[in-house]
Amino acid sequence: MVVGVCSIEFYIDGAMSLKDKRMVIRSIKDRLKFKFNVSVAEVGENDNWRIAQLGITCVSNSGHHVDSMISGVINFLEKDVRIRILDYYTEQIHI
C-alpha cells in the first residue's frame, strides 16, 4: 500500500474576510474530492483570511498512481484563478 501526502499553501486573491476564504476553501475541497477522490482538510493558517494550507492524501497500490494523482491535484489547483500557490510538499509513504 502506498499513501500519497501533499501539503499545499496558497494565497487567495479575492478574500476580504474569513467568510470569503471559507467559501473558496469549501469549493476547492469539494471539487478535489469529486474529481480526484482524495481526502482534503484545511490544516493550517486558519485565522489568516488570505493564506490557506490544505492537506491532501490518497491511497493506492502503486507509487506511480499516487504520483499521478498528486500531480493532477497540483496542476488542477494551478489553473484555479482564485488562488496563487505559494509552496507545496509531497511525499509517498510505503506501508
Beta strands, then each sheet from edge to edge (+ up, - down):
strand 1: 2-12
strand 2: 39-44
strand 3: 51-60
strand 4: 83-94
sheet 1: 2+ 3- 1+ 4-
end
